[in-house]
Amino acid sequence: MERRLGSFLVCVVLWCCSSASPGPGNSGLNRTRRSLHCNDELEYKHGDLCCKNCPAGTHMKSPCTRSGARGECDVGTFTDFGNGLKKCLSCSYCRTDQEVLRPCGSTHNTECQCKKGGFCAPEQACEVCKRCARCGKDEIVVRNCTATSNTECKKKPEDSGQAADWTALYVSLGLAILVVIVFVVLLVVCLRRRRRKATDSGRSQGDFTSGYSGTEKSNGASPRCWTLVEEAHFNVAPVNGEASLRSCFEFFEELLDVHYHSRFFRHIGLTDNQIKSKDSLSYVDRVHDLLNLWLEKRGKKASLKDLLNTLMELNQRRTAEMIVERAVQAGYYTCE
């Protein structure tokens, strides 16, 4: 009996010693469990293993033994991030005052926005859509209402209506002035053409005679102070030198065709810069100033014949004949 009791006590002591001093295997396991740290962004912890997260759109169907297992999300559910969930999340539904902006998918939840006429500010919780504001009668819309922002208004300028009226008045006045200018130009051109036709008609009826010279007149006919062979040769002489020439400038101002203006003055020796320097003047003043400029440049050599011959070179014979006729009739020149 004593032997049995002694053996029992020895066994109890040995068992207690073995429990108090854990073996190498148990010690290592406890240390592993205490020191196990998984990467929360890439892994989830299962027992003493770090399993890789399932990708977005899937959930954990069963935990990993080594590398993990993956399961697909059911219809109407989703996961929008890597996870170790045992089931997917349920899709949300839009409220009655909202509309679907983006339907629910396996990797994203339903996205909603306020219906037309309502809005929710993004920085606020959208428990209910607010009604879009309307601008007052004395305001104008700066920015229309959207699903995430209210209508923006500002006061109308007090004189906006008056400014618009004045603008319309100025436009109408400018058009009226333009029409008047065009009408005057057309009227002047028509009058010049009629006057030239009348002059040509008088010449065809023999207003000028070829057998007279000087300032003599016969039977009321004006003398003809030029002869026509192959080109005109003007037989005229000034009564009062340079003063007679200057007095004839008025005939050029009236009779010189505007279409030959620049060519005429280039032919008598003026430069383009000199011609353009008078562009700001009226047509009559322009011709007068350029003829005076030519006279100053030409000096004593200047003569009416030079101007008449230039007209002939430009095929302006009728203009040249009319100037000679008026110069003789006014007494500035005589027929030689």
Buried (B, 14 or more C-beta within 10 A) or exposed (E): EEEEEEEEEEEEEEEEEEEEEEEEEEEEEEEEEEEEEBEEEEBBBBEEBBBBBBEBBBBBEEBBEEEBBBBEBEEEBBBBEBBBBEEBBEBEEBBEBBBEEEEBBBBBBBBBBBBEEBBBEEEEEBEEBBEBEEBEEEBEEEEEBEBEBBBEBEEBEEEEEEEEEEEEEEEEEEEEEEEEEEEEEEEEEEEBEEEBEEBEEEBEEEBBBEEBEEBEEEEEEBBBBBEEEEEBBBBBBBBEEEEBBBBBBBBBBBBBBEEBBBBBBBBBEBEEEBBEBBEEEEEBEBBBBBBEBBBEEBEEEBBBBBBBBBBBEBEBBBBBBBBBBBBBEBEBBBBE
